Amino acid sequence: MKLPSYLTKSRATDQRFSIFFKWATLNLLAFFLLVAAYFQGLIGIVYAGDSSNIVSVICTLVFFSVSMSGYQAIQVDRGSVVTFNNLKYLIMLSNTSVMLGFIGTVVGIIIALQAVQVEAVGDVQAVGTLVAGLAQGMGIALYTTLVGGLGSMLIGFNRFILIRGVDKKQNDD
């Protein structure tokens, strides 16, 4: 009786868990944290506070990056040739996520400062609208920075899993 391939131990498959399993575990954990944040109302607050829609762009970029790293994890597990050069795009996408967060910070500060009208500073009745404009701009600034940083971290963790997997595959060969 021949054992199934996943029960046999060879040098090439002498890893405790496959790279795709590690990738799936990391991203399922991130997904469950995202669901928990949603049920706490945090996701709605972030999207409502970002009138610039930069958070949506960052989330799309992160989703694309995570999907591509999952595809790469499958390729590494199948034994396809994946080199470190093939994974350089994850560095660029991670940096882009952070840069979009910083751009959102600048946009938010600009919006906050546009709300300040010099002639309304001394007017007691205008203080409410002044504070509301400042709060909206600062909300955009902080939310985009937060989402950009968290997205960059997730992309970086995915890249780390892939690099370790590629390194182990290359050292086994």
C-alpha positions in Angstrom: 0.0 0.0 0.0 1.4 3.3 -1.1 1.0 6.3 1.3 -0.5 9.5 0.1 2.1 12.2 -0.9 1.2 14.4 2.1 2.1 11.7 4.5 5.5 10.9 3.0 8.5 12.8 4.0 11.0 14.0 1.5 13.7 16.6 1.6 11.7 19.0 -0.6 8.6 18.7 1.5 10.3 18.6 4.9 8.5 21.6 6.2 6.1 21.5 9.1 3.5 23.5 7.2 3.2 24.6 3.6 3.8 28.2 2.7 0.2 28.5 1.5 -1.0 27.2 4.9 1.1 29.9 6.7 -0.2 32.5 4.3 -3.8 31.4 4.8 -3.4 31.4 8.6 -1.9 34.9 8.7 -4.6 36.3 6.4 -7.5 34.5 8.1 -6.3 36.1 11.4 -6.2 39.5 9.7 -9.7 38.8 8.3 -11.1 37.9 11.7 -9.6 41.0 13.3 -11.2 43.0 10.5 -14.6 41.4 11.1 -14.2 42.1 14.9 -13.4 45.7 14.1 -16.5 45.8 11.8 -18.8 44.6 14.5 -17.3 47.1 17.0 -18.3 49.8 14.5 -14.7 50.8 13.8 -14.7 50.2 10.0 -17.8 52.4 9.6 -16.1 55.2 11.5 -13.0 55.0 9.3 -14.9 55.0 6.1 -17.3 57.7 7.2 -14.4 59.9 8.4 -12.6 59.7 5.0 -14.3 61.9 2.5 -11.2 61.7 0.2 -11.7 57.9 -0.4 -8.0 57.3 0.0 -8.8 54.6 2.5 -10.7 52.7 -0.2 -7.7 53.0 -2.5 -5.4 51.7 0.2 -7.7 48.8 1.0 -8.0 47.8 -2.7 -4.2 47.9 -2.9 -3.8 45.7 0.2 -6.4 43.2 -1.1 -4.6 43.0 -4.4 -1.2 42.5 -2.7 -2.5 39.8 -0.4 -4.1 38.0 -3.3 -0.9 38.1 -5.3 1.1 36.9 -2.4 -1.4 34.0 -2.0 -0.9 33.1 -5.7 2.9 33.2 -5.1 2.6 31.0 -2.1 0.7 28.4 -4.2 3.4 28.6 -6.9 6.2 28.1 -4.3 4.4 25.1 -2.8 3.9 23.6 -6.3 7.7 23.8 -6.9 7.5 26.6 -9.5 10.6 28.7 -9.8 9.9 31.8 -7.6 13.0 33.9 -6.9 13.5 36.9 -4.6 13.3 39.1 -7.7 9.8 37.9 -8.3 8.8 39.2 -4.9 10.2 42.7 -5.2 6.7 44.0 -6.2 5.6 43.4 -2.6 8.1 45.9 -1.4 6.8 48.4 -3.8 3.2 47.8 -2.9 4.0 47.9 0.8 5.7 51.3 0.3 2.9 52.5 -1.8 0.4 51.7 1.0 2.4 53.8 3.4 2.9 56.6 0.9 -0.9 56.7 0.2 -1.4 57.0 4.0 1.0 59.9 4.1 -0.7 61.6 1.1 -4.0 61.2 3.0 -2.4 62.9 6.0 -1.4 65.9 3.8 -4.9 66.0 2.2 -6.5 65.9 5.6 -4.3 68.7 7.0 -5.1 70.8 3.9 -8.8 70.2 4.5 -8.4 71.0 8.1 -6.6 74.3 7.4 -9.1 75.3 4.7 -11.8 75.2 7.4 -10.0 78.0 9.2 -11.2 81.3 8.1 -9.2 84.2 9.5 -12.2 86.5 9.9 -14.2 83.8 11.8 -11.5 83.1 14.4 -12.7 85.8 16.7 -16.4 85.1 16.1 -17.9 82.9 18.9 -20.8 81.6 16.7 -18.4 80.4 14.0 -16.3 78.4 16.4 -18.5 75.3 16.0 -18.1 75.2 12.2 -14.4 75.9 12.6 -14.0 72.9 14.9 -16.1 70.7 12.7 -13.9 71.5 9.7 -10.8 70.9 11.7 -12.1 67.6 13.0 -13.0 66.4 9.5 -9.6 67.2 8.1 -7.8 65.6 11.0 -10.0 62.5 10.7 -8.9 62.0 7.1 -5.3 62.6 8.1 -5.3 60.1 10.9 -7.5 57.4 9.3 -5.5 57.3 6.1 -2.2 57.1 8.0 -3.6 54.3 10.2 -5.0 52.2 7.3 -1.8 52.8 5.2 0.4 51.6 8.0 -1.6 48.6 8.9 -1.9 47.6 5.2 1.9 48.0 4.8 2.4 45.7 7.8 0.1 43.0 6.4 1.8 43.1 3.0 5.2 43.0 4.8 4.2 39.9 6.8 3.0 38.2 3.6 6.3 39.1 2.0 8.2 37.7 5.0 6.3 34.3 4.7 7.1 34.1 1.0 10.8 35.0 1.4 11.3 32.4 4.1 9.5 29.8 2.0 11.6 30.6 -1.1 14.7 30.6 0.9 13.9 27.2 2.4 13.1 25.8 -1.0 16.3 27.1 -2.5 18.4 25.7 0.4 16.7 22.3 0.1 17.6 22.0 -3.6 
